[in-house]
Amino acid sequence: MTFDQIRIAITTRMTTFAGIEQARIEYPNQPGIFTPPDTGLWCRLSILPGTSFMAGMADQPYTRKPGLIVVQCFARARTGVKALAVLADALEAHFAYWTFGDLECLEASQVNVGAGDTAGRPEGTGFYQINVSIPYRAG
């Protein structure tokens, strides 16, 4: 798979996620400006390719492309973590061990980032954040 095929497969998978409205998901370099909603949860998808490596040799080299899917999940500070935890669990169920052709996702992990003046946006709007990380490999 090419890096672009991996990006398309992961992005397409995220567009089928029914655990949050699609308008509340910020996709990488999307055409319009994303503005976090005034209330409720929202997410940001990031696809972080890792270092490719040769995994085999036959008539030509066989390359494996690992990487990491990170879905940052946000809620306004001091609104509780229950809804975020349910969203993170739903994202884990949606992505963990999912396969598409040569692309396979592995186990999901959650990182409780917490709240801070800059969580979610550099200008500081006070969000509470949980990240869902899913390693993947293609090839």
N, C-alpha and C positions, 0 to 999 in steps of 0.2 A: 504494500500500500504506500501511496505517496503521503507526504505530510498533509497535503490539501484534502486527500480522501479521508484521512483520519479526522481532520477538523470538521469536514462535512458530516461524517458519521456521528461524531459526538454532538455536534450542534443539532443535528436532526433528532437525535435521541432526546436531547433536552427539550426540543419543541413538542415532544409527545408527553412530557411530564405534566400530569394533571393535578399535582399537589399545590400549585399556585398559579394564578392567572399569568398568562404569557406576557402581558403588559407590565408585570412586576419583575421581569427578568431582564437584566442588562447583559447583552451578548457582546463578545469581543468586537470592537471597532464598528458597532452598528451604525447605519446611516444617519439616524436621527440622534438628537441629544437626549440622553436618558435622565429623567428627573425622578428621584425616589418619591414614592407616594407619601402624602402627608400622614397617613395612618396605615397600620398593618405592616405585614412583612414584605420584603423584597430580596432578590438574589442577584448575584453577579457570577457569570460563568467565565472561567479562565481555563485555557488548555495550554499546558506547559510541557512542550516536548523535551525529552532528555537527550542524552548523548547516544546516538545510534552506534551499533557495533556489528561486526561480521559474526554471524552465528553459524555459518556453514559454507561449504564450497563444493560445487559440483561442476557443471559446465560454466557457471558464473557464480560470483559471490552472493551469498544469501544474507541480507541485512535485517536485523531486528531493531525496531524503533520503540523504545520505552518512553513513557511520559507520565504526567500527572494531570488529572482533571480536578480542579478546585472550584467548588461552588460555595461562595461566601453568602451566608444567610444573615439578614439584618432585621432587627426590630428597633423601634424607638427605645431609648434608655428608660429604665424604670417601668416597663410594661410587662415584665415577667418573661420567663424562659420557656414556659410550657408549649406555646405555639411554635417557637423556634425548634424545640426538641422534636416535636411531631413532624415538622417540615424536614429536618435533618434525617430523621429515620425514614421518611418517605423517599428522600433522595438516595439514601443508601440502598433501599429496596429496588429503586429504579435502575441504578447503575451497577451495583456490585454483581460480579460474575456474569454480566451481560456480554454477549459476543456478537460480532457482525463481521462476517468474512474472516479475514486474518487478524482482526482487532478483537482483543479480549480485555475486559476490565477485571480487576482483581478485588480484593477486600477493601471496604471503605473504612475510613477513620474519621472521627469527629474531633475538632480542636475547638475548645471553648475559649475564644479570644477575649470575650468580656466586653465591657463598655469603656469608652474613652472619648475624649473630646474630638479625636480625629478618626474614630472607627467608622469605616464606610465611606468617608469623604474627607479629603485633605483640609477643607475649610472648617471642619469640626461641627458636626450637627448632632453629636451625641447618640450614636446607635450602639446597640448591644449586638455582638457578632458571634456566630458559630460557623466554622468552616467544615465542609465535608470534602475530604480528599480521597480520590479513587485512583490508584496507580493503573496504568494500562500498558499493554505491549501490542505491537503490530508486527507481523512477519514471523 
